[in-house]
Amino acid sequence: MDLLADPFTLAMAVLAVVVLGLAKGGLAGLGALATPLLALAIAPASAAALLLPVLLVQDVVSVWSYRRTWSGWIIGWMLPGALVGVVLASLFAAAVPEDQVLLALGLITALFGLYRLWAERGGRIVAASSSPGWIGTLFGAACGFTSQIAHAGGPPFQMWVTPRKLPHQTFVGTSSITFAAINWMKVPSYLALGSFNRAVLEAAGLLMPLAIAATFAGVWLVRRMNSARFYTLVYLLMIALGLRLTWQALI
């Protein structure tokens, strides 16, 4: 049966793909809302499997759009940790309660966003973070772990990278390449679990045109924002996302 035959499932899938597209276009943090949205209509495992091919296509648009603005230093430190996180989540997925992971992630994300807004209140200038690269590897492991579980790797990335005060397009380009690599790291475990069945791939294929259009829309929007406004929006989205993940874990 076509996964998108039900009107409610179709509506949630369209909304999830638009959210992912805006996130891939540069509105960091929104992407972690996509799986919970689609999981309102279908099983969480099926939701994650359906969205991964969509993410892979959106990554192409995002990486190409920001191919000249990215930090190799940040990516180089984060990706080894991300690989460890993806492997650990794949091996111990059955033993790790997803609700507890999302609860911890939600609370930390919301508190971090609130702290950064407070620290930068009134346009106050805060010195950029200069934490060592190995800290980024630890956050990379958290990115890989939460991304494998629920495509929710954005918050750990933001927690390490936003305080570094990169130009906002460099921030987005770095995020694009990092998560493009992480999403390909996740493919073997999805294949091993048989998650990419015919119904999932057909549904993902139908959503591809919308996925590409939504990503370009996100790129267009982000390129017209200044850095100060961009980071304020990121912190607000982190608070909203943190509260949403916390609520999802508790209900």
Backbone bond lengths (Angstrom), bond angles and torsions (degrees), N, CA, C in turn:
res aa  C-N    CA-C-N  psi(-1)  N-CA   C-N-CA  omega(-1)  CA-C   N-CA-C  phi
1 M - - - 1.471 - - 1.525 110.02 -
2 D 1.334 116.17 139.52 1.451 121.11 179.75 1.527 109.44 -64.35
3 L 1.330 116.34 126.15 1.467 120.49 -179.10 1.525 112.03 -61.96
4 L 1.326 116.75 -26.63 1.456 120.60 -175.38 1.530 113.02 -98.15
5 A 1.320 117.62 11.67 1.460 120.36 -177.79 1.524 111.70 -68.38
6 D 1.323 116.59 -33.83 1.465 120.80 -179.86 1.531 109.63 -76.03
7 P 1.334 119.45 130.07 1.471 121.66 -176.94 1.532 113.35 -58.54
8 F 1.324 117.31 -39.56 1.463 119.35 -179.54 1.530 111.04 -66.88
9 T 1.330 116.10 -42.19 1.464 119.98 177.59 1.524 110.60 -62.20
10 L 1.329 116.76 -42.57 1.462 121.00 178.09 1.523 110.95 -60.96
11 A 1.331 116.30 -44.08 1.466 120.31 -179.62 1.526 111.02 -62.14
12 M 1.332 116.94 -44.15 1.464 120.64 -179.75 1.541 110.97 -67.37
13 A 1.338 116.05 -36.53 1.465 119.78 178.57 1.522 110.47 -65.90
14 V 1.322 117.14 -43.76 1.463 121.12 178.48 1.521 110.31 -61.90
15 L 1.324 116.66 -45.32 1.463 120.66 179.94 1.536 110.81 -62.74
16 A 1.336 116.18 -43.66 1.467 120.30 179.94 1.523 111.24 -62.11
17 V 1.317 117.03 -41.90 1.467 120.93 -178.71 1.532 110.83 -68.55
18 V 1.319 117.76 -38.61 1.463 120.49 176.85 1.526 110.31 -64.02
19 V 1.326 116.45 -43.50 1.463 121.32 177.73 1.532 110.41 -59.83
20 L 1.337 116.12 -44.96 1.469 120.13 178.10 1.524 111.41 -62.47
21 G 1.320 116.50 -41.05 1.454 120.17 -179.79 1.519 112.13 -62.23
22 L 1.336 116.82 -44.80 1.458 120.47 177.83 1.528 111.09 -63.50
23 A 1.338 115.66 -37.59 1.466 119.95 177.94 1.529 110.64 -65.90
24 K 1.318 116.69 -45.74 1.465 120.38 179.40 1.520 111.55 -67.00
25 G 1.323 116.58 -28.25 1.453 120.16 176.22 1.513 112.94 -71.96
26 G 1.343 116.47 -16.39 1.458 118.65 176.09 1.509 116.24 138.20
27 L 1.344 118.79 -10.10 1.462 120.70 179.46 1.526 108.69 -82.92
28 A 1.316 114.17 76.30 1.463 122.19 -171.42 1.528 111.84 -56.87
29 G 1.320 114.51 140.19 1.457 120.36 176.70 1.508 113.50 103.64
30 L 1.335 116.62 -31.57 1.464 119.29 -178.85 1.526 112.49 -62.67
31 G 1.326 116.78 -31.87 1.464 120.21 -172.16 1.505 114.60 -58.64
32 A 1.341 117.23 -31.75 1.465 119.62 -178.15 1.521 112.52 -68.63
33 L 1.333 117.68 -11.89 1.462 120.46 177.41 1.523 112.17 -80.90
34 A 1.329 117.68 -16.80 1.462 120.82 -170.60 1.522 112.50 -66.29
35 T 1.326 117.91 -49.96 1.466 119.70 -178.82 1.526 112.41 -61.51
36 P 1.355 119.09 -46.15 1.465 118.59 176.39 1.525 113.31 -58.63
37 L 1.346 116.55 -37.38 1.464 119.11 178.50 1.525 111.43 -62.32
38 L 1.327 116.65 -50.04 1.458 120.35 -178.65 1.527 111.26 -67.73
39 A 1.340 116.27 -29.38 1.461 120.52 179.27 1.523 112.52 -69.62
40 L 1.335 117.15 -11.15 1.461 119.61 172.49 1.525 111.19 -68.80
41 A 1.345 116.24 -20.93 1.468 120.46 -175.28 1.522 113.19 -110.77
42 I 1.334 118.02 -33.37 1.460 121.14 -179.17 1.525 109.31 -133.25
43 A 1.318 116.64 170.67 1.466 120.97 -178.84 1.525 110.44 -58.17
44 P 1.347 117.36 140.85 1.472 119.97 -178.70 1.525 113.96 -53.17
45 A 1.341 117.13 -39.97 1.470 119.56 -179.47 1.528 110.76 -64.10
46 S 1.322 116.49 -40.17 1.465 120.55 178.11 1.524 110.95 -68.44
47 A 1.341 116.23 -36.86 1.459 120.54 178.55 1.526 110.41 -62.42
48 A 1.324 116.22 -46.10 1.467 120.32 179.83 1.522 111.04 -64.07
49 A 1.331 116.86 -40.42 1.463 120.57 -179.67 1.526 111.45 -66.84
50 L 1.320 117.40 -39.91 1.467 120.95 -179.73 1.530 110.99 -66.05
51 L 1.337 116.30 -37.49 1.461 119.51 -174.72 1.523 113.35 -79.68
52 L 1.338 118.47 -21.46 1.467 118.51 -177.39 1.528 112.82 -63.50
53 P 1.340 121.19 -46.64 1.475 119.11 176.12 1.530 112.47 -60.35
54 V 1.334 116.58 -35.31 1.461 120.72 176.74 1.529 110.09 -62.40
55 L 1.329 115.89 -43.95 1.461 120.87 178.75 1.528 111.51 -60.86
56 L 1.325 116.30 -41.06 1.467 120.00 -178.09 1.529 111.41 -62.40
57 V 1.322 116.15 -38.82 1.471 119.91 177.95 1.528 110.56 -71.01
58 Q 1.334 116.22 -42.90 1.463 119.30 179.09 1.526 111.78 -63.62
59 D 1.331 116.21 -32.17 1.464 120.00 177.63 1.524 111.32 -59.55
60 V 1.330 116.47 -37.80 1.470 120.25 -179.93 1.526 110.25 -60.89
61 V 1.330 116.43 -45.91 1.462 121.19 179.85 1.527 110.37 -64.11
62 S 1.342 116.08 -45.42 1.455 120.74 -176.82 1.528 112.19 -65.85
63 V 1.337 116.42 -46.31 1.468 119.75 -179.29 1.533 110.49 -64.22
64 W 1.317 116.87 -42.28 1.467 119.85 178.57 1.529 110.80 -63.07
65 S 1.317 117.09 -41.00 1.464 120.83 -176.70 1.526 112.21 -66.24
66 Y 1.337 116.56 -32.85 1.474 120.36 -176.53 1.526 111.48 -114.71
67 R 1.332 116.53 28.20 1.460 121.16 -173.04 1.532 113.21 -64.99
68 R 1.322 118.09 -17.59 1.467 120.56 -178.46 1.530 112.60 -102.49
69 T 1.320 117.34 -0.36 1.475 119.64 -176.20 1.527 109.57 -132.24
70 W 1.332 116.32 92.62 1.454 120.30 177.85 1.528 109.72 -159.99
71 S 1.323 115.41 160.03 1.457 121.32 -178.46 1.532 109.86 -108.15
72 G 1.313 116.17 108.33 1.460 120.27 178.08 1.520 112.67 -65.69
73 W 1.333 116.91 -29.94 1.470 120.75 179.43 1.529 111.08 -63.42
74 I 1.325 116.21 -46.04 1.468 120.03 179.72 1.521 110.75 -66.30
75 I 1.318 116.59 -46.15 1.465 120.41 -179.66 1.521 110.64 -60.80
76 G 1.329 116.75 -42.82 1.459 121.04 -178.68 1.513 113.28 -61.83
77 W 1.327 117.46 -33.73 1.461 120.48 178.55 1.527 112.30 -81.37
78 M 1.335 117.61 -33.12 1.462 119.57 -173.28 1.526 113.59 -81.68
79 L 1.326 117.79 -37.32 1.463 119.34 -171.48 1.535 114.72 -64.03
80 P 1.333 120.41 -39.16 1.479 117.54 176.87 1.531 112.17 -59.63
81 G 1.321 116.37 -41.81 1.458 119.33 176.46 1.517 111.82 -64.56
82 A 1.347 116.18 -39.25 1.462 119.93 179.72 1.522 111.44 -60.53
83 L 1.329 116.89 -41.01 1.461 120.53 178.65 1.529 110.68 -61.33
84 V 1.320 116.80 -42.47 1.470 120.77 177.45 1.527 110.04 -62.13
85 G 1.335 116.83 -42.71 1.461 120.70 179.77 1.513 112.84 -63.18
86 V 1.334 117.17 -42.51 1.466 121.30 178.76 1.531 110.58 -63.02
87 V 1.331 116.57 -44.31 1.467 120.65 -179.56 1.524 110.68 -63.80
88 L 1.327 116.95 -45.13 1.468 120.27 -179.86 1.528 111.09 -62.28
89 A 1.334 116.68 -43.87 1.462 119.69 179.34 1.528 111.14 -64.08
90 S 1.338 117.43 -36.04 1.466 121.05 178.83 1.527 111.29 -67.33
91 L 1.334 115.68 -39.65 1.462 120.20 -177.01 1.516 112.69 -75.12
92 F 1.317 116.35 -35.37 1.460 119.78 -172.21 1.527 113.12 -114.10
93 A 1.329 117.24 18.65 1.462 120.84 -176.60 1.525 111.88 -56.04
94 A 1.321 116.88 -41.00 1.465 120.10 -177.19 1.526 112.15 -69.06
95 A 1.332 116.32 -26.88 1.468 120.07 -176.04 1.523 112.55 -94.92
96 V 1.332 117.72 -7.26 1.461 121.07 -177.90 1.523 109.46 -103.33
97 P 1.338 118.62 114.17 1.466 120.46 178.53 1.526 110.57 -65.96
98 E 1.321 116.24 115.92 1.464 120.24 -176.99 1.518 111.60 -59.05
99 D 1.343 116.99 -38.19 1.460 120.07 -178.15 1.519 111.75 -61.39
100 Q 1.331 117.21 -39.14 1.465 119.95 -179.64 1.520 111.35 -68.86
101 V 1.334 116.58 -38.48 1.468 119.98 177.03 1.528 110.10 -62.49
102 L 1.347 116.60 -46.43 1.457 120.44 -178.28 1.522 111.56 -67.13
103 L 1.347 117.17 -34.60 1.461 120.22 178.44 1.525 110.79 -64.03
104 A 1.321 116.16 -48.26 1.469 119.92 179.25 1.525 110.83 -63.01
105 L 1.322 116.24 -44.40 1.462 120.94 -179.87 1.525 110.77 -62.35
106 G 1.328 116.46 -42.60 1.461 120.90 -179.24 1.510 112.81 -63.42
107 L 1.331 117.10 -46.31 1.465 120.85 -178.76 1.525 111.43 -64.88
108 I 1.330 116.24 -44.60 1.464 120.34 -179.21 1.532 110.80 -64.35
109 T 1.329 116.04 -41.61 1.464 120.79 -178.59 1.527 111.34 -64.14
110 A 1.337 116.68 -46.91 1.464 120.59 -179.82 1.524 111.44 -63.01
111 L 1.325 117.45 -43.70 1.462 120.81 -179.43 1.528 111.37 -66.37
112 F 1.337 116.23 -38.09 1.465 119.46 178.80 1.524 110.69 -64.82
113 G 1.341 116.59 -44.93 1.456 120.29 178.80 1.528 111.68 -60.47
114 L 1.329 117.02 -42.59 1.463 121.16 178.13 1.527 111.06 -63.30
115 Y 1.328 115.90 -42.50 1.467 119.41 -179.99 1.534 111.21 -62.00
116 R 1.333 116.56 -44.56 1.467 119.05 -177.98 1.534 111.18 -66.53
117 L 1.331 117.56 -38.31 1.460 119.43 176.65 1.527 110.78 -63.46
118 W 1.338 116.32 -40.21 1.462 120.69 179.07 1.532 110.36 -66.04
119 A 1.332 116.52 -43.37 1.464 120.57 -177.72 1.519 111.90 -63.99
120 E 1.340 117.14 -32.07 1.463 121.54 -175.44 1.526 111.91 -106.71
121 R 1.334 116.86 19.41 1.463 121.11 -176.65 1.536 110.47 -59.54
122 G 1.330 114.33 143.42 1.461 119.67 177.22 1.512 114.56 66.62
123 G 1.317 117.25 24.53 1.460 119.61 179.97 1.512 113.61 74.43
124 R 1.321 116.32 14.65 1.459 120.81 -179.78 1.524 110.81 -60.06
125 I 1.324 117.79 137.34 1.461 121.92 -179.06 1.525 109.16 -86.49
126 V 1.301 115.97 124.16 1.463 121.98 178.98 1.519 108.03 -112.08
127 A 1.306 116.58 133.51 1.465 120.18 -179.19 1.524 110.50 -60.09
128 A 1.323 115.88 139.37 1.463 120.08 178.59 1.523 110.20 -65.84
129 S 1.324 115.64 143.92 1.462 120.80 178.41 1.530 110.22 -67.78
130 S 1.320 115.57 146.38 1.468 120.42 175.24 1.522 110.32 -130.41
131 S 1.329 116.47 38.04 1.462 120.59 -179.23 1.533 109.55 -62.61
132 P 1.336 117.20 148.44 1.473 120.50 -176.12 1.521 112.77 -67.37
133 G 1.328 115.19 160.82 1.456 120.82 -176.10 1.515 114.24 -60.89
134 W 1.347 117.88 -33.34 1.466 118.49 -177.16 1.525 111.90 -65.43
135 I 1.335 117.06 -24.33 1.465 119.92 173.58 1.532 109.03 -64.72
136 G 1.328 115.90 -39.16 1.456 120.54 177.27 1.516 112.55 -62.94
137 T 1.331 116.82 -33.37 1.462 119.96 177.02 1.526 110.76 -64.66
138 L 1.331 116.50 -39.12 1.472 120.00 177.05 1.520 111.04 -64.82
139 F 1.331 115.69 -43.70 1.465 118.37 177.33 1.529 110.53 -67.03
140 G 1.325 116.99 -32.42 1.459 120.03 175.27 1.519 111.56 -61.47
141 A 1.343 116.89 -39.89 1.472 120.28 177.38 1.519 110.45 -62.12
142 A 1.331 116.32 -40.43 1.469 119.70 177.33 1.523 110.97 -65.26
143 C 1.349 117.03 -38.24 1.472 121.18 176.26 1.522 110.96 -59.28
144 G 1.343 115.74 -50.01 1.455 119.83 -178.17 1.517 111.90 -62.85
145 F 1.325 116.91 -41.45 1.462 121.54 -177.57 1.526 111.41 -64.12
146 T 1.340 116.74 -52.08 1.463 119.91 -177.17 1.527 111.92 -72.63
147 S 1.335 117.08 -28.20 1.456 119.67 176.52 1.521 111.03 -68.90
148 Q 1.320 116.94 -40.77 1.463 120.81 178.26 1.523 111.10 -63.67
149 I 1.319 117.39 -38.26 1.462 121.07 -176.26 1.523 111.58 -74.08
150 A 1.345 117.28 -46.10 1.466 118.38 -172.30 1.526 113.23 -147.96
151 H 1.348 118.94 26.52 1.461 121.51 -176.05 1.530 110.32 50.58
152 A 1.319 116.65 40.52 1.472 121.34 -175.63 1.526 110.93 -120.77
153 G 1.327 116.30 44.64 1.460 119.99 -177.55 1.515 114.66 -85.26
154 G 1.330 117.83 -6.54 1.454 120.74 -176.19 1.523 115.44 -60.87
155 P 1.336 118.97 -48.26 1.473 119.22 -176.40 1.525 115.08 -56.16
156 P 1.347 120.95 -47.26 1.469 118.15 177.84 1.528 112.96 -60.24
157 F 1.336 116.85 -37.60 1.465 120.25 176.46 1.520 110.20 -60.31
158 Q 1.326 116.63 -47.29 1.460 121.13 -177.62 1.524 111.40 -63.39
159 M 1.324 116.41 -37.78 1.466 119.59 -177.11 1.524 112.02 -62.47
160 W 1.328 116.82 -33.52 1.459 118.51 179.28 1.521 112.38 -89.79
161 V 1.329 116.89 -36.30 1.463 119.63 -170.09 1.526 113.37 -90.12
162 T 1.332 119.66 -37.61 1.474 118.90 -177.40 1.528 112.76 -59.12
163 P 1.337 120.58 -39.88 1.475 118.47 179.61 1.527 114.01 -66.19
164 R 1.323 118.02 -11.66 1.470 120.03 180.00 1.530 111.64 -78.56
165 K 1.334 116.87 -8.29 1.461 122.11 173.54 1.531 113.52 57.69
166 L 1.319 116.57 46.21 1.463 120.35 175.14 1.524 110.09 -69.86
167 P 1.329 118.86 154.03 1.472 119.27 166.43 1.532 108.43 -52.83
168 H 1.324 116.77 140.84 1.457 117.51 -167.27 1.525 113.61 -63.02
169 Q 1.346 118.64 -31.55 1.460 118.66 177.43 1.531 111.35 -72.46
170 T 1.337 117.55 -29.45 1.461 120.30 174.31 1.520 110.40 -68.77
171 F 1.319 116.05 -38.62 1.470 120.89 175.18 1.526 110.25 -58.10
172 V 1.334 116.27 -48.01 1.468 120.38 -177.93 1.523 110.93 -66.78
173 G 1.337 117.25 -42.37 1.454 119.65 179.26 1.511 112.44 -63.30
174 T 1.317 116.68 -39.86 1.466 120.93 177.62 1.511 110.73 -64.57
175 S 1.329 116.21 -43.00 1.464 120.86 177.12 1.526 110.85 -62.02
176 S 1.341 116.90 -42.11 1.467 121.29 -177.50 1.528 111.44 -60.28
177 I 1.329 116.49 -48.19 1.461 119.74 -178.29 1.520 111.28 -69.31
178 T 1.323 116.25 -40.73 1.468 119.77 179.52 1.516 111.35 -58.59
179 F 1.324 116.77 -48.88 1.463 119.13 -175.50 1.524 112.90 -79.41
180 A 1.322 117.55 -23.60 1.462 118.65 171.61 1.523 109.49 -62.15
181 A 1.343 116.21 -43.85 1.466 120.33 178.16 1.524 111.32 -65.56
182 I 1.327 117.22 -43.43 1.469 120.78 -179.60 1.529 110.62 -62.66
183 N 1.320 117.61 -40.91 1.471 119.67 -179.14 1.528 111.44 -63.11
184 W 1.341 117.55 -36.97 1.469 118.79 175.92 1.520 111.34 -70.38
185 M 1.325 117.62 -30.98 1.470 120.17 174.92 1.529 111.51 -61.64
186 K 1.313 117.11 -28.99 1.464 121.81 -176.21 1.530 112.92 -80.30
187 V 1.321 116.62 -20.51 1.469 120.35 -173.74 1.531 113.23 -58.49
188 P 1.354 120.52 -45.94 1.475 119.11 -177.76 1.522 114.20 -56.73
189 S 1.324 117.55 -40.92 1.467 118.72 -179.00 1.528 111.15 -68.73
190 Y 1.337 117.47 -35.96 1.471 119.74 177.36 1.527 110.42 -66.43
191 L 1.331 115.99 -38.51 1.467 119.30 176.76 1.523 110.91 -65.83
192 A 1.337 116.46 -42.48 1.465 120.62 -178.68 1.519 111.50 -63.44
193 L 1.326 116.97 -33.12 1.465 121.19 -179.68 1.531 112.44 -84.07
194 G 1.330 117.42 -4.91 1.460 120.91 -178.83 1.512 113.46 70.42
195 S 1.343 116.03 27.82 1.465 119.91 -175.22 1.527 113.01 -73.55
196 F 1.346 116.49 -24.90 1.459 120.05 -177.28 1.530 110.79 -90.25
197 N 1.331 115.81 68.36 1.462 119.07 177.34 1.531 109.70 -81.09
198 R 1.325 115.61 175.98 1.464 120.25 -173.94 1.528 112.14 -61.20
199 A 1.333 117.29 -42.23 1.467 120.65 -178.07 1.528 110.99 -63.30
200 V 1.319 116.65 -40.97 1.464 121.34 179.90 1.520 110.58 -65.17
201 L 1.333 117.49 -46.02 1.464 120.76 -178.01 1.528 111.82 -68.00
202 E 1.339 117.07 -37.40 1.466 119.52 177.47 1.530 110.56 -64.30
203 A 1.322 116.58 -43.63 1.461 120.23 179.22 1.523 110.76 -63.50
204 A 1.339 116.68 -43.52 1.460 120.35 178.50 1.524 111.07 -61.56
205 G 1.334 116.58 -40.53 1.458 120.58 179.13 1.519 112.58 -62.01
206 L 1.323 117.04 -39.78 1.463 121.03 178.69 1.525 112.14 -65.13
207 L 1.314 116.27 -28.20 1.464 120.70 -177.11 1.528 113.28 -88.36
208 M 1.330 117.50 -7.86 1.462 120.57 -174.20 1.534 114.29 -59.56
209 P 1.334 120.42 -46.30 1.474 118.71 -179.59 1.525 112.40 -58.27
210 L 1.319 116.39 -42.17 1.460 120.23 177.48 1.529 110.37 -64.28
211 A 1.333 116.69 -40.04 1.467 121.25 -179.39 1.527 110.91 -59.80
212 I 1.323 116.93 -44.25 1.466 121.41 -179.25 1.522 110.62 -67.01
213 A 1.337 116.84 -44.77 1.465 120.71 -179.36 1.525 111.09 -62.73
214 A 1.332 117.37 -41.60 1.459 120.85 -179.35 1.527 111.48 -65.61
215 T 1.325 116.94 -35.75 1.463 120.63 178.76 1.523 111.05 -66.88
216 F 1.318 117.16 -44.43 1.462 119.99 176.96 1.535 110.75 -62.40
217 A 1.335 116.75 -35.95 1.468 119.95 177.43 1.528 110.71 -63.13
218 G 1.340 116.97 -41.21 1.456 120.50 177.28 1.514 112.00 -63.41
219 V 1.346 116.88 -42.13 1.470 121.20 178.03 1.529 110.26 -60.95
220 W 1.321 116.60 -45.89 1.471 121.67 -179.93 1.519 110.70 -58.38
221 L 1.327 116.93 -42.63 1.461 121.20 -177.46 1.528 111.50 -68.66
222 V 1.324 116.44 -46.86 1.466 120.67 -175.97 1.526 111.34 -64.99
223 R 1.314 117.85 -37.05 1.469 120.72 -179.10 1.523 113.03 -67.46
224 R 1.313 116.97 -13.14 1.459 120.88 179.18 1.531 112.86 -103.38
225 M 1.313 116.30 9.86 1.468 121.12 178.92 1.520 109.64 -105.61
226 N 1.350 116.75 146.71 1.459 118.78 172.37 1.527 109.44 -85.15
227 S 1.331 115.95 163.64 1.469 120.25 -172.26 1.520 112.40 -62.72
228 A 1.331 118.09 -42.18 1.467 120.50 -177.83 1.527 110.58 -61.39
229 R 1.323 116.18 -46.43 1.468 119.71 179.45 1.521 111.12 -65.92
230 F 1.330 115.84 -37.58 1.459 119.93 179.72 1.527 110.52 -60.50
231 Y 1.322 117.89 -48.97 1.465 120.00 -177.10 1.520 111.88 -68.54
232 T 1.321 118.20 -34.59 1.462 119.99 174.52 1.521 110.38 -61.27
233 L 1.345 116.28 -42.82 1.459 120.34 178.32 1.527 110.82 -64.01
234 V 1.346 117.29 -40.29 1.465 120.27 178.30 1.519 110.52 -59.75
235 Y 1.321 117.82 -44.65 1.466 120.27 -179.06 1.530 111.14 -65.39
236 L 1.330 116.81 -39.86 1.467 119.48 177.36 1.530 111.07 -63.51
237 L 1.329 115.82 -41.85 1.456 119.87 177.92 1.527 111.09 -64.69
238 M 1.337 117.11 -35.90 1.459 119.94 178.25 1.527 110.80 -64.46
239 I 1.325 116.93 -40.73 1.466 119.97 177.98 1.526 110.38 -63.24
240 A 1.357 115.53 -47.97 1.468 119.30 179.72 1.522 111.52 -61.73
241 L 1.329 116.14 -42.65 1.456 120.84 -179.84 1.528 110.59 -65.38
242 G 1.333 116.36 -43.79 1.458 119.95 179.66 1.513 111.73 -59.63
243 L 1.338 116.17 -43.26 1.458 119.75 178.53 1.525 111.27 -65.99
244 R 1.341 116.26 -37.81 1.465 119.97 179.97 1.535 110.76 -67.23
245 L 1.319 118.42 -43.03 1.456 120.97 178.73 1.528 110.58 -65.77
246 T 1.319 117.16 -39.17 1.467 120.53 178.04 1.530 110.38 -62.62
247 W 1.333 115.90 -45.02 1.471 120.86 179.03 1.531 110.25 -62.08
248 Q 1.336 115.80 -44.33 1.464 119.67 179.89 1.526 111.14 -60.05
249 A 1.333 117.37 -38.57 1.460 120.96 -178.32 1.522 112.18 -71.46
250 L 1.336 117.17 -28.08 1.455 120.43 -174.07 1.523 113.52 -89.05
251 I 1.336 117.29 -25.51 1.467 118.32 -176.98 1.531 111.71 -83.05
